[in-house]
């Protein structure tokens, strides 16, 4: 295909350079901190919110669960059942499960919309995270990353008790002995230890 | 009721003014001791070039707050004099039973006598203490190796030696003054330290006098003493250690390291430890690039620190690092040398266990790259790191939707932008770069781009980036 002669680059272009932020992480003290740099050489910023029990981020938004509220990164918030929450992020909305009260809700436009769902039996929640093209699950001694094509990649990290989606293509795995960051982008999978915060 | 409160409030200033007492505080081995300050305070003679301090205390012994409205002398000394340090701005209220410490610092000037006044004013009363100090000619004192010091705090260190061993060095007293100098007294304290010197000595102009000093490690652990040389008193320190640990062997999970990696350090002793021992493992980083002085990401990751503790049990060769079998560290994104040292403190080591890892310069590492189109702008995003901090030169080769090259590769130089971005960085060389190409014509005919990024270590290429 010929390119028309009038197709010209108006100028060489210009560059904007900034410090890359991989996402947020929840430290051992319940503080939410930005993660900068690269997975294997990350540094942490100052806390953006404390008293956080769990959180989830999509490319558009982060939702944080404190003891009694859901707080969104756009500044909106809503009262919520006590205890932790599990997030499935969908762009600017999210499905949220509150294990303490066994309630489901949909977060949309800065509000919680309760979903009328009563399980026949009490739900048992394992440590699982849904991804765009698969899922991630923790076993006793490793993390299994399973793609839609059923290919599986295992990471030898034991005792994972929580996953958080911390930013585009990155997850946090929480164990009793450390915080891990997983890069889940296909073909670039990687797991590294996140910097710890001294008590 | 309200009226009674008002009356009490009015009465308070009259009662509090008489309830402030001025004290002088001296440090003793058992802690600070207070004594009435009196109206005159004379500093011990101060050698030229030295300084001296006095600690006064205004204690409120009443049941109401007392407000300090003025403190003096204030302002810089002129050719030597008195300044008040570490005091709050006034007015300052001292709560009942509390106190305010007022530090008077004397800075020596030329040889001679100096006077001043410390004033502490409340709303109704001012306390004054006449200050005087004399500056006398001072010698220059140095110590020989293996001792070190005196440091600015007046400490002389004899270092570390196995229990029962000796450390010998010499204190040299040099008289730089045009007149003879009599140094008196010369005395020491501390059972572990000894000197060979008269109690007084006269040093001629331009001459020196040497005092042999000796530290005997009598016990395991640190020992302290003092050495008084005329107007100066030095702190003497030394540490005795037990039979040393065999030289630790530091091992890594890989023989070589590169930037942006995490590795595990393990340590073992070649011979069983003679005692239950503990100490520190230190990590230090020296960049081999000139653009930065540090990379904070190079650290023991679990604790975000460059030091960790180690322990080893008696009879064991396994060294635990922060109670774990190994410690993960990050190599950061800066070329340089990562050095690990083991400090066994009072236990001592038979040899030097320092180990250095080299992080070599690399071409720019591309973590991810993407291309997007917005109207007639083509946007290219590259996330990566440049451990040489010399990024800037690039070239862009565009292709049409059939994969044919469009013209020549377009060179670009973003050195200035990268230089500005890297300036002052302490967190490594990772970067997120967005480049925009405005296009004249139908930009939808452009299908993909290759990007080449160059630094001082070589060139890197993205995979073919498709414009969606």
Interface residues (C-beta under 8 A of the other chain):
Chain A: X1 X3 X4 X6 X7 X8 X9 X10 X11 X12 X13 X14 X15 X16 X17 X18 X19 X20 X36 X37 X38 X40 X41 X42 X43 X44 X177 X178 X185 X188 X192 X193 X194 X195 X196 X197 X198
Chain B: X259 X260 X261 X262 X295 X296 X297 X298 X299 X301 X302 X303 X304 X305 X328 X330 X331 X332 X333 X367 X368 X383 X385 X396 X400 X401 X402 X404 X406 X407 X410 X411 X412 X414 X417 X418 X421 X427 X428 X430 X431 X432 X433 X434 X435 X436 X437 X438 X439 X440 X441 X442 X443 X445 X446
